[in-house]
């Protein structure tokens, strides 16, 4: 497992990746990196509800409400009552939201391509596999914390 110095490397990599992404998206002005992540999650069906979005991006309910409010004000997402469960709210992209997500996707791809330029294809595939494993482990731990409370 991790040595005493390895958590610092993991934390530094995480915070630096967020900072790089925020810098890349701050040029646009209207949509920051977290808003872009939210748009992509809703577009791809990974987050269909505010609760799923909160879990995915690590926000609490108040934070995700403010995020969705800002996306709704910008006419990028819509909230709708679920047809299956009227107590539940579902998120969907507006036409404008789909266009903005499509326009910004190349920026995210360019950013990650520039960061990963020194990785061989095998190293890249290994990184993705390990990140998927790490993410699954984190989600499981997060789920157990929620169930334990």
C-alpha angles and dihedrals in degrees: 000000000000122000120217092270098044097073087058090055092048092048092046091050091050096047093043092051090052091047092050091049093047090051092050092050097041089074090070093053100200102064122037126197096269091049088050091051089050092050091050093047092051092043092051094044092243090122114032096162136037088251093055090047091051091052093047097051098032098246127142120235094267092050094049091047090056090046094050090044090056092047090048092049088052089052091241100118137024130210118218134175112253115252090215096047116019090198091064127081120215126202127219135171120250119226087262090050091053091050094048092048091049092047093050098043094082089055091057092045091049091049094052093041090055092048093047097043093112093052120098117227089257092050090049092051090048091050092051092047092050093046090051089051092047092048092049090050091049092049091050092050091046090050092050091050090052092047092048094055 
